[in-house]
Structures are given as structure tokens and as C-alpha cells.
């Protein structure tokens, strides 16, 4: 009997990588199921989250609330205040320009 080799599949130049196809809520639900005694594979399949990512988050290798990309200069509370200000300005009829947003973000970054 001859052992079959797994065929390697290479990504084509036009193929896009699938990243973060799940929400933080679904990952948290999968983690709760794991803590309730469900196996990793079953919880991952049930909540449609990557099995390896779920295992890494449960074992503490990666934080649960991790964001993709570079670290933010502003804290979460500063970001929320900035979003609130943008919405308030928009409701009053003064849309924010990119220059205004950069200036406001710079002020928050300098103060923090």
C-alpha cells in the first residue's frame, strides 16, 4: 500500500487572504463553551471560528480582545470621546474634515 502525499496548494497572485471572518462575540461564546467542557474542535465548528486561534486564546498565547494592525496611539476611551465629538458636530451641521480629525486626535495624543 502506497501512502498518499498531501497535495500542496499554492496561493495565486489574485487570491485574497481571509482574515478575521468572525466577531469578538462569537470568539467569546466559543471560549465560554470550552470552559463549559466542550472540545476545541466542536466549539470552533459550532461558532465558526478558527480552531488554532481559539486554542491560542484559551491557552493565553494571544489576548482575547486583540486587534489587527499597528497599535493605536489613542486609548479606547479617547477614541470613544473623539467619535462622540464627531457625531455631535455632524448633528449640529458641521461635518468634520480630515484635517480637523487629525488635529483633534493629535490634541488627545499629546494630553495622554
JOVEN-V240723 format. One record per residue. N is the residue number from 1. RES is the residue in three letters. D_FIRST is the distance of its C-alpha to the first C-alpha in Angstrom with 1 decimal. Layout:
n,res,d_first
N,RES,D_FIRST
N,RES,D_FIRST
This chain:
n,res,d_first
1,UNK,0.0
2,UNK,3.8
3,UNK,6.5
4,UNK,9.3
5,UNK,12.6
6,UNK,15.7
7,UNK,18.1
8,UNK,21.4
9,UNK,24.4
10,UNK,27.7
11,UNK,31.1
12,UNK,33.3
13,UNK,36.9
14,UNK,38.3
15,UNK,36.1
16,UNK,38.0
17,UNK,36.7
18,UNK,37.0
19,UNK,39.1
20,UNK,40.8
21,UNK,40.1
22,UNK,41.4
23,UNK,44.9
24,UNK,46.1
25,UNK,47.0
26,UNK,43.5
27,UNK,42.2
28,UNK,44.9
29,UNK,44.1
30,UNK,40.4
31,UNK,41.7
32,UNK,44.0
33,UNK,41.2
34,UNK,39.3
35,UNK,42.4
36,UNK,42.8
37,UNK,39.4
38,UNK,37.0
39,UNK,33.5
40,UNK,33.1
41,UNK,30.5
42,UNK,32.6
43,UNK,35.8
44,UNK,34.3
45,UNK,33.1
46,UNK,36.4
47,UNK,38.6
48,UNK,36.3
49,UNK,36.5
50,UNK,33.8
51,UNK,32.0
52,UNK,32.2
53,UNK,35.9
54,UNK,36.7
55,UNK,35.2
56,UNK,37.1
57,UNK,40.4
58,UNK,40.1
59,UNK,39.4
60,UNK,42.3
61,UNK,40.5
62,UNK,42.2
63,UNK,45.4
64,UNK,45.3
65,UNK,48.0
66,UNK,46.6
67,UNK,47.7
68,UNK,46.0
69,UNK,47.9
70,UNK,50.7
71,UNK,52.8
72,UNK,55.9
73,UNK,59.3
74,UNK,60.9
75,UNK,60.2
76,UNK,59.2
77,UNK,62.8
78,UNK,64.2
79,UNK,61.8
80,UNK,62.9
81,UNK,66.5
82,UNK,65.9
83,UNK,64.3
84,UNK,67.2
85,UNK,69.6
86,UNK,67.9
87,UNK,68.0
88,UNK,71.6
89,UNK,72.7
90,UNK,70.9
91,UNK,72.7
92,UNK,76.0
93,UNK,75.5
94,UNK,74.6
95,UNK,71.1
96,UNK,69.6
97,UNK,69.0
98,UNK,66.2
99,UNK,69.0
100,UNK,70.3
101,UNK,66.9
102,UNK,66.3
103,UNK,69.8
104,UNK,69.4
105,UNK,66.0
106,UNK,67.5
107,UNK,70.3
108,UNK,68.0
109,UNK,65.9
110,UNK,69.1
111,UNK,70.5
112,UNK,67.2
